[in-house]
């Protein structure tokens, strides 16, 4: 069934919503602050007229609003993406590459505006926001190059007088569901790969951070991404994503978010047998052995814990420190944590506000539970006086294994430390979780590096460093941290289907 077309927007409405006021007036390119959905290359309002306010987590002030689309508009976006698919998939790989390259160039040119938008809606310190825009752009650049090299594999025939080939073809319409903590990079990591493969995209960004997605859509249209090939549908996820999981025309669902929601989408997609790519929760261990460079380990621990104010699926949550260096590590780490600055993102602090009240409540719950079970707080531990969404960077030590924080992803600026006695104990405790996204390992012993890297049940292992991600690497986890990989050639292949062709030359 073809959904009704979205309502036409009177010019007065467009002018009022695009008028450079508030956040838009602070941008070099005010048109990047879009308060409409983006469907079939056009700004679109909800048929109901309903909108959803978006607020600055640092101040609580309203930034703007976006449409609350429902089932009808969600289906309409699929219509447009399906209609655009034959043209986009039929282009030469070099043509798709050129469009993606232009999108990359426009993102780079708009870096400062995109960072300002992100900081306003997400609260991220402005330097981190700029870094995320660079990260987001890198995926578009990488997949612009990969688009030129679709893999056609020649296979030695097992049959006489036959020639065998294996092709990779674009799967079709791809639904991309992205979170609020990386509102630009999680879109480009998915969309650039899908578009490079020849798929068309329907995107649902978090309702808390939609403006980054809409700004990217504006730039994609300017770059020449055809109408219908990249659509952004805002509103509440249940109505929109539920429609997409049930629609057999949507062939791929790529989701970044919690394991709980991932399980739900997995179940909802079963009837239509979709290809699923899921980057779910993390509960990263950070292991420090006595032979590690302690100063380096402390510096990397600060990065691993407090980047994005701790709101990062790669964030270290459980710190296991060998007993011989436990006390000096705790003291140095606590001192470095206490020196971190806290404030609104536009002042460029080390730590910004958390996203919402639920996130703050989780920090409070984890701290109170750990203290009740015998842990000690060396620094922080409370909501800061700057506002209700500011939580002090916190270090808890002597945290027992049964504490909530040792068993749940905290997703905030609270670190839990405890000692271990042996390598076997450290590995066993690190693996004692349903999650398997990333583990951090600090030791100078090459034999231990090899053993531990093999034994740690995680999709990624960072040895004596924190930053490991980037466009060329296959990002993803094991166990209940997800399915498939994003980035690298594997990231593009997730949006393709394999076709085997056997030709008789007799």
C-alpha positions as CSV (number, residue, x, y, z in Angstrom):
1,X,0.0,0.0,0.0
2,X,1.3,3.4,-0.9
3,X,1.1,5.9,1.9
4,X,-0.5,9.4,1.3
5,X,1.9,12.1,0.3
6,X,3.1,14.4,3.1
7,X,1.2,17.7,3.4
8,X,2.4,20.6,1.4
9,X,3.8,23.4,3.5
10,X,2.7,27.0,2.9
11,X,5.6,29.4,2.3
12,X,4.7,31.3,5.4
13,X,5.2,28.2,7.5
14,X,8.5,27.5,5.8
15,X,9.7,31.0,6.4
16,X,8.7,31.0,10.0
17,X,10.4,27.7,10.8
18,X,13.5,28.5,8.8
19,X,13.9,32.1,10.1
20,X,17.4,32.6,11.5
21,X,16.5,33.0,15.2
22,X,17.9,31.3,18.3
23,X,20.3,28.5,17.4
24,X,20.0,29.3,13.7
25,X,21.1,32.8,14.2
26,X,24.4,31.6,15.7
27,X,25.2,29.5,12.6
28,X,27.2,30.7,9.6
29,X,24.7,28.7,7.5
30,X,21.3,29.1,9.2
31,X,19.6,26.6,6.8
32,X,21.5,23.8,8.5
33,X,19.1,24.3,11.5
34,X,16.1,22.5,10.1
35,X,12.9,22.0,12.1
36,X,11.2,19.7,9.6
37,X,11.6,16.1,8.6
38,X,13.4,15.3,5.4
39,X,11.5,13.0,3.1
40,X,12.0,12.7,-0.7
41,X,14.5,15.5,-0.6
42,X,12.0,18.0,0.9
43,X,11.2,19.6,4.3
44,X,8.1,17.9,5.6
45,X,5.7,18.6,8.5
46,X,3.6,16.0,10.3
47,X,0.1,15.6,9.0
48,X,-1.2,15.9,12.5
49,X,0.7,19.2,13.0
50,X,2.2,17.8,16.2
51,X,5.7,18.7,17.1
52,X,8.2,17.7,19.7
53,X,10.3,20.2,21.6
54,X,14.1,19.7,21.8
55,X,15.9,21.2,24.8
56,X,19.5,22.1,25.7
57,X,20.5,19.7,28.5
58,X,22.8,22.3,30.0
59,X,20.0,24.9,30.5
60,X,16.7,23.2,29.9
61,X,15.9,25.9,27.4
62,X,14.0,24.9,24.2
63,X,16.2,24.9,21.1
64,X,13.5,24.2,18.6
65,X,11.0,21.5,17.6
66,X,10.6,18.8,15.0
67,X,7.6,17.0,13.6
68,X,6.1,14.0,15.4
69,X,5.6,11.6,12.5
70,X,3.4,8.5,12.7
71,X,2.8,5.3,11.0
72,X,1.5,6.9,7.8
73,X,4.6,9.1,7.3
74,X,6.9,6.2,8.3
75,X,5.4,4.1,5.5
76,X,5.6,7.1,3.1
77,X,9.3,7.3,3.7
78,X,9.7,3.7,2.7
79,X,7.6,4.4,-0.4
80,X,10.1,7.2,-1.4
81,X,13.2,5.1,-0.6
82,X,11.9,2.2,-2.5
83,X,11.0,4.4,-5.5
84,X,14.6,5.9,-5.4
85,X,16.3,2.6,-5.1
86,X,16.5,1.5,-8.8
87,X,18.1,4.7,-9.9
88,X,20.6,4.9,-7.0
89,X,21.5,1.2,-7.2
90,X,21.8,1.5,-11.0
91,X,24.4,4.2,-11.0
92,X,28.0,3.4,-11.7
93,X,30.0,2.9,-8.5
94,X,32.1,5.9,-9.5
95,X,29.0,8.0,-9.7
96,X,27.9,7.1,-6.2
97,X,31.5,7.7,-5.0
98,X,31.5,11.2,-6.4
99,X,28.3,12.1,-4.6
100,X,29.6,10.7,-1.3
101,X,32.9,12.6,-1.8
102,X,30.9,15.8,-2.2
103,X,28.9,15.1,0.9
104,X,32.2,14.6,2.8
105,X,33.5,17.9,1.5
106,X,30.3,19.8,2.6
107,X,30.5,18.2,6.1
108,X,34.1,19.3,6.5
109,X,33.2,22.8,5.4
110,X,30.3,23.0,7.8
111,X,32.3,21.6,10.7
112,X,31.8,24.5,13.1
113,X,28.1,24.9,12.5
114,X,27.5,21.1,12.9
115,X,29.5,21.1,16.1
116,X,27.4,24.0,17.5
117,X,24.2,22.2,16.7
118,X,25.5,19.0,18.4
119,X,26.6,20.9,21.5
120,X,23.2,22.7,21.8
121,X,21.1,19.5,21.6
122,X,23.4,16.9,23.1
123,X,25.4,18.9,25.7
124,X,28.8,17.6,24.4
125,X,31.8,19.9,25.1
126,X,32.4,21.8,21.9
127,X,35.9,20.4,21.3
128,X,34.4,16.9,21.5
129,X,31.6,17.9,19.2
130,X,34.2,19.1,16.6
131,X,36.0,15.8,17.0
132,X,32.8,13.9,16.4
133,X,32.2,15.9,13.2
134,X,35.7,14.9,12.0
135,X,34.9,11.3,12.9
136,X,31.5,11.5,11.1
137,X,33.1,12.9,8.0
138,X,35.8,10.2,8.0
139,X,33.2,7.5,7.4
140,X,31.8,9.4,4.4
141,X,35.3,9.8,2.9
142,X,36.2,6.2,3.5
143,X,33.0,4.8,1.9
144,X,33.2,7.2,-1.0
145,X,36.4,5.3,-1.8
146,X,34.9,1.8,-1.0
147,X,32.0,2.5,-3.3
148,X,34.3,2.2,-6.3
149,X,35.3,-1.3,-5.3
150,X,32.2,-3.6,-5.1
151,X,33.5,-7.1,-4.7
152,X,32.9,-9.5,-7.6
153,X,34.7,-12.8,-6.9
154,X,35.6,-15.3,-9.5
155,X,35.4,-18.9,-8.2
156,X,37.1,-21.9,-9.7
157,X,34.3,-23.9,-11.3
158,X,33.4,-27.3,-9.9
159,X,31.4,-28.1,-13.1
160,X,32.6,-28.7,-16.6
161,X,31.9,-26.0,-19.2
162,X,30.7,-23.6,-16.5
163,X,31.9,-20.3,-15.3
164,X,31.1,-19.3,-11.7
165,X,30.9,-15.8,-10.2
166,X,29.8,-14.4,-6.8
167,X,28.3,-10.9,-6.9
168,X,27.4,-8.5,-4.1
169,X,24.3,-6.5,-4.8
170,X,22.6,-3.7,-2.8
171,X,20.1,-5.2,-0.4
172,X,17.4,-2.5,-0.9
173,X,15.9,-0.1,1.5
174,X,17.9,0.3,4.7
175,X,16.4,1.5,8.0
176,X,19.0,3.3,10.2
177,X,18.1,3.9,13.9
178,X,20.6,6.1,15.7
179,X,21.2,7.2,19.4
180,X,21.6,10.5,21.0
181,X,25.2,10.1,22.3
182,X,26.8,10.3,18.8
183,X,24.1,12.0,16.8
184,X,26.3,12.6,13.7
185,X,28.9,9.8,13.6
186,X,26.4,7.0,14.1
187,X,24.4,8.3,11.1
188,X,27.3,8.6,8.7
189,X,28.9,5.3,9.8
190,X,25.7,3.6,8.7
191,X,24.4,5.8,5.9
192,X,27.7,6.2,4.0
193,X,28.2,2.4,4.0
194,X,24.6,1.8,2.9
195,X,24.7,4.5,0.1
196,X,28.1,3.3,-1.1
197,X,26.6,-0.2,-1.4
198,X,23.7,1.2,-3.5
199,X,21.0,1.1,-0.8
200,X,18.6,3.9,-0.1
201,X,18.1,5.0,3.5
202,X,15.4,5.9,6.0
203,X,16.8,7.3,9.2
204,X,15.2,7.7,12.6
205,X,17.4,9.8,14.9
206,X,16.9,10.0,18.6
207,X,14.1,12.4,19.5
208,X,16.5,14.1,21.9
209,X,19.1,14.9,19.2
210,X,17.3,15.2,15.8
211,X,18.9,18.4,14.5
212,X,22.3,16.9,13.7
213,X,20.6,14.3,11.5
214,X,18.6,16.9,9.7
215,X,21.6,19.1,9.1
216,X,23.4,16.1,7.5
217,X,20.3,15.5,5.3
218,X,20.5,19.1,4.1
219,X,24.1,18.6,3.2
220,X,23.4,15.3,1.5
221,X,20.8,16.9,-0.7
222,X,23.2,19.6,-1.7
223,X,25.8,17.0,-2.5
224,X,23.5,15.3,-5.0
225,X,22.1,12.4,-3.0
226,X,18.9,11.9,-5.0
227,X,15.4,12.7,-3.6
228,X,14.2,9.6,-1.6
229,X,17.7,8.1,-1.2
230,X,18.3,9.6,2.3
231,X,15.2,10.4,4.4
232,X,15.0,11.5,8.0
233,X,11.8,10.7,9.9
234,X,11.6,12.3,13.4
235,X,9.2,11.6,16.3
236,X,8.6,8.7,18.7
237,X,10.5,5.5,17.8
238,X,7.6,3.0,18.6
239,X,5.4,4.2,15.7
240,X,8.1,4.8,13.2
241,X,10.5,1.9,13.8
242,X,7.7,-0.5,14.5
243,X,6.3,0.2,11.0
244,X,9.7,-0.4,9.4
245,X,10.4,-3.7,11.2
246,X,7.0,-5.0,9.9
247,X,7.5,-3.7,6.4
248,X,9.0,-6.4,4.1
249,X,10.4,-3.7,1.7
250,X,12.9,-2.7,4.4
251,X,15.6,-5.3,3.9
252,X,18.2,-4.1,6.4
253,X,17.8,-2.7,9.9
254,X,20.9,-1.1,11.4
255,X,20.5,0.0,15.1
256,X,22.7,1.5,17.7
257,X,21.4,1.6,21.2
258,X,20.7,-0.5,24.3
259,X,20.7,-4.3,24.3
260,X,17.1,-4.2,25.7
261,X,15.8,-2.3,22.7
262,X,18.0,-4.4,20.4
263,X,16.2,-7.6,21.6
264,X,12.9,-5.9,20.9
265,X,13.8,-5.0,17.4
266,X,15.3,-8.5,16.8
267,X,11.9,-10.0,17.7
268,X,10.0,-7.5,15.7
269,X,12.1,-8.2,12.6
270,X,11.7,-11.9,12.7
271,X,8.5,-12.1,10.5
272,X,10.2,-10.2,7.7
273,X,13.6,-12.0,8.0
274,X,15.6,-8.8,7.8
275,X,19.4,-8.5,7.7
276,X,20.3,-7.0,11.1
277,X,23.3,-4.9,12.1
278,X,23.2,-4.0,15.8
279,X,25.7,-2.2,18.0
280,X,24.3,-2.6,21.5
281,X,25.3,-2.1,25.1
282,X,28.8,-2.3,26.5
283,X,30.2,-2.9,30.0
284,X,33.9,-2.5,29.3
285,X,36.6,-3.8,31.7
286,X,39.8,-1.8,32.2
287,X,42.6,-4.1,33.3
288,X,45.8,-2.7,34.8
289,X,48.7,-5.1,35.7
290,X,51.6,-4.2,38.0
291,X,54.1,-4.1,35.1
292,X,52.1,-1.4,33.3
293,X,53.3,2.2,32.9
294,X,51.1,3.6,35.7
295,X,51.1,7.2,34.5
296,X,50.1,6.1,31.1
297,X,47.4,3.8,32.5
298,X,45.9,6.6,34.6
299,X,45.9,9.0,31.6
300,X,44.2,6.4,29.4
301,X,41.7,5.5,32.1
302,X,40.6,9.1,32.2
303,X,40.0,9.1,28.5
304,X,38.3,5.7,28.6
305,X,35.9,6.7,31.4
306,X,35.0,10.3,30.9
307,X,34.9,10.9,27.1
308,X,31.4,12.1,26.1
309,X,30.8,12.6,29.9
310,X,30.9,8.9,30.3
311,X,27.9,8.5,27.9
312,X,29.7,6.1,25.5
313,X,29.1,2.4,24.8
314,X,32.9,2.1,24.7
315,X,33.3,3.8,28.1
316,X,35.2,1.8,30.7
317,X,32.9,0.8,33.5
318,X,34.7,-1.8,35.6
319,X,38.4,-1.1,36.6
320,X,40.3,-4.1,37.7
321,X,43.8,-3.1,39.1
322,X,46.4,-5.6,40.3
323,X,46.8,-5.5,44.0
324,X,50.5,-4.4,44.0
325,X,49.6,-1.1,42.3
326,X,46.0,-0.7,43.4
327,X,46.4,2.0,46.0
328,X,48.8,4.3,43.9
329,X,46.5,3.8,40.9
330,X,43.4,4.7,42.9
331,X,45.0,7.9,44.3
332,X,46.4,9.1,41.0
333,X,43.2,8.3,39.1
334,X,41.1,10.1,41.8
335,X,43.3,13.2,41.6
336,X,43.1,13.3,37.9
337,X,39.4,12.9,38.0
338,X,39.0,15.7,40.6
339,X,40.9,18.0,38.3
340,X,38.3,17.6,35.5
341,X,36.2,20.6,34.7
342,X,32.4,20.4,34.6
343,X,30.1,22.8,32.8
344,X,28.0,23.7,29.7
345,X,29.3,22.3,26.5
346,X,29.8,25.7,24.8
347,X,32.3,26.6,27.5
348,X,34.4,23.6,26.5
349,X,34.7,21.8,29.8
350,X,36.0,18.2,30.3
351,X,32.6,17.0,31.3
352,X,29.2,18.3,30.1
353,X,25.7,17.7,31.3
354,X,24.1,14.3,31.0
355,X,21.3,13.8,28.5
356,X,18.3,13.5,30.7
357,X,16.9,12.9,34.2
358,X,16.9,9.1,33.7
359,X,20.7,9.2,33.1
360,X,21.3,11.2,36.3
361,X,19.0,8.9,38.3
362,X,21.1,5.9,37.2
363,X,24.3,7.6,38.4
364,X,22.7,8.3,41.8
365,X,21.4,4.8,42.1
366,X,24.8,3.2,41.3
367,X,26.7,5.4,43.7
368,X,24.3,4.9,46.6
369,X,24.2,1.1,46.0
370,X,28.0,0.8,45.9
371,X,28.5,2.8,49.0
372,X,25.8,0.8,50.8
373,X,27.8,-2.4,49.9
374,X,31.0,-1.1,51.4
375,X,32.7,0.9,48.6
376,X,34.4,4.2,49.2
377,X,34.0,7.4,47.2
378,X,37.3,9.2,46.6
379,X,35.9,12.2,44.6
380,X,32.5,13.4,43.3
381,X,29.5,11.3,44.0
382,X,26.7,13.8,43.6
383,X,24.6,16.0,41.4
384,X,26.5,19.2,40.8
385,X,25.1,22.6,41.7
386,X,25.4,23.8,38.1
387,X,22.1,22.2,37.2
388,X,20.0,19.0,37.5
389,X,21.7,17.2,34.6
390,X,25.3,17.9,35.8
391,X,26.8,14.9,37.7
392,X,30.2,15.2,39.2
393,X,32.9,12.9,37.8
394,X,33.2,10.2,40.4
395,X,35.6,7.5,41.6
396,X,34.4,4.6,43.7
397,X,37.0,2.2,45.1
398,X,36.8,-1.2,46.8
399,X,33.6,-1.9,44.9
400,X,32.3,-5.4,45.5
401,X,31.3,-7.7,42.7
402,X,27.6,-7.7,43.6
403,X,27.3,-3.9,43.3
404,X,24.9,-2.7,40.6
405,X,27.7,-0.7,38.9
406,X,29.7,-3.9,38.4
407,X,26.7,-5.6,36.7
408,X,25.0,-2.8,34.7
409,X,26.2,-0.4,32.1
410,X,26.4,3.0,34.0
411,X,26.6,5.3,30.9
412,X,27.8,8.2,32.9
413,X,30.8,9.7,34.7
414,X,31.1,7.2,37.5
415,X,34.1,4.8,37.7
416,X,34.2,1.6,39.8
417,X,37.6,0.3,40.9
418,X,38.6,-3.0,42.7
419,X,41.8,-5.0,43.1
420,X,42.7,-8.4,41.7
421,X,45.3,-11.0,42.7
422,X,46.1,-13.0,39.5
423,X,45.8,-12.8,35.7
424,X,43.3,-15.7,35.8
425,X,41.1,-13.8,38.2
426,X,41.3,-10.6,36.2
427,X,40.3,-12.3,32.9
428,X,37.5,-14.2,34.6
429,X,36.0,-11.1,36.2
430,X,36.4,-9.1,33.0
431,X,34.4,-11.8,31.0
432,X,31.7,-12.2,33.7
433,X,29.1,-10.1,31.7
434,X,26.6,-10.6,29.0
435,X,28.3,-7.8,27.1
436,X,31.3,-8.1,24.8
437,X,32.0,-4.8,23.0
438,X,35.5,-3.7,24.1
439,X,38.1,-4.4,26.8
440,X,41.1,-2.2,27.8
441,X,44.3,-3.9,28.8
442,X,47.4,-2.3,30.3
443,X,50.6,-4.4,30.6
444,X,54.1,-4.4,29.2
445,X,54.4,-8.2,29.1
446,X,54.1,-9.3,25.4
447,X,53.2,-12.8,26.4
448,X,50.4,-11.6,28.7
449,X,49.2,-9.2,25.9
450,X,48.8,-12.2,23.6
451,X,47.2,-14.4,26.2
452,X,44.8,-11.8,27.5
453,X,43.8,-10.5,24.0
454,X,42.9,-14.1,23.1
455,X,41.0,-14.8,26.3
456,X,39.0,-11.6,26.6
457,X,35.5,-12.3,25.2
458,X,35.1,-9.0,23.4
459,X,34.9,-7.8,19.8
460,X,37.6,-5.3,20.3
461,X,40.7,-5.1,22.6
462,X,42.6,-1.9,23.2
463,X,46.1,-2.6,24.5
464,X,47.9,0.3,26.3
465,X,45.7,2.9,24.7
466,X,42.1,4.0,24.5
467,X,41.4,5.3,21.0
468,X,41.1,2.4,18.6
469,X,38.1,3.2,16.4
470,X,38.0,4.7,13.0
471,X,36.5,4.3,9.5
472,X,38.9,1.5,8.4
473,X,38.3,-0.9,11.3
474,X,35.4,-3.3,11.8
475,X,33.5,-1.9,14.8
476,X,31.3,-4.3,16.8
477,X,31.0,-6.7,19.7
478,X,30.3,-10.3,20.7
479,X,27.7,-11.9,22.9
480,X,24.8,-9.4,23.6
481,X,26.7,-6.4,22.5
482,X,25.5,-6.8,18.9
483,X,25.5,-8.4,15.5
484,X,27.6,-7.6,12.5
485,X,30.2,-4.9,12.0
486,X,30.3,-1.2,11.1
487,X,33.1,0.5,9.3
488,X,35.7,-1.2,7.1
489,X,34.8,-3.1,4.0
490,X,32.6,-5.4,6.3
491,X,30.5,-2.3,7.1
492,X,29.5,-1.9,3.4
493,X,29.0,-5.7,2.9
494,X,26.4,-5.6,5.7
495,X,24.1,-3.8,3.2
496,X,24.6,-6.2,0.4
497,X,23.3,-9.6,-0.6
498,X,25.4,-12.3,-2.2
499,X,24.3,-13.6,-5.6
500,X,25.9,-16.7,-7.1
501,X,25.8,-16.9,-10.9
502,X,26.7,-20.1,-12.8
503,X,27.0,-19.8,-16.6
504,X,27.1,-22.7,-19.1
505,X,29.5,-22.0,-21.9
506,X,28.9,-25.3,-23.7
